Amino acid sequence: MHDCTTTPGGDFHPESKLLALKQEIERIGPLLVSFSGGVDSALLAVVAHAVLGDRMACAFLDSPLVPRTAVAEARDIAREHGLPLVVITHDPLEIPAFAANPSDRCYHCKKALAPFLKREATARGFPGIVDGVNCTDFGEHRPGLAASAEEGFEHPFVAAGITKPEIRAIARSLGLSFAEKPSAACLASRIPYGVPLTPALLAMVEEAEETLRGLGFSQGRVRAHGRLARVEVPAAELPRALEAAPRLVPALKAAGFAYVTLDLEGYRPGAMDEVLGDRPK
């Protein structure tokens, strides 16, 4: 595995990194891509399809944690690029260790998802299972990485020494339509650790975030602190969020929130991890 800490920051060449990625995919051979429709897994799937042809497939794991828009977008990307896609439905909320929402919930989720992916890969005769984990992920709170290692999943981006910004750069260099797609995470990431996850709570967050999308914000999160909504939009768009308050507040209250606040730090990934003592600096 590549030592991601040695990845140069100033001499990135998309062609060389793309070549390294293709070589890693060829090494793994026939494989199943754990596909979310995000930029990372989408690029991995497109490149794997170019290298392996019909010796690859994509598996999208659908659940109450996934916004309906994400399912539609994943199907659209697969259709646009001719990717073989299977959608597997499951419900991690049935797993007490996950539904309790501990700080390592992603570990429990990954462990629960692994049998679905392995079953699909085995049925297709594919020995490898890969995901979009990249070098940047190792600097964040990612308990799911341990589960992936235990289950034998491979990370081609890591092996090729590729970071998240480099993934976008490679996607741009290939002219891929999803290169600028905003980052996303499962709906559970909007709930403070220790607050039990329920279908109703996740649906409330999903409805609230659809309001943000409808108002045209380039990126946004609605973090649920009880019935208080903490809205995150990019810092540059905070003035517009205040201007949109007459429409935003009633819509979020209609979704089930009693109070609506605007986070003055603006949007940042992993905001709920800021309470953790082991948060990477």
Secondary structure, DSSP 8 states (H G I E B T S, - for coil): ---GGG--SS---HHHHHHHHHHHHHHH-SEEEE--SSHHHHHHHHHHHHHHGGGEEEEEEE-TTS-HHHHHHHHHHHHHTT--EEEEE--GGGSHHHHT--TTHHHHHHHHHHHHHHHHHHHHT--EEE----GGGGGS--THHHHHHHHT-B-HHHHTT--HHHHHHHHHHTT-TTTT------GGGGS-TTS---HHHHHHHHHHHHHHHHTT-SS-EEEEETTEEEEE--GGGHHHHHHTHHHHHHHHHHHT-SEEEE-TT---TTGGGGG-TT---
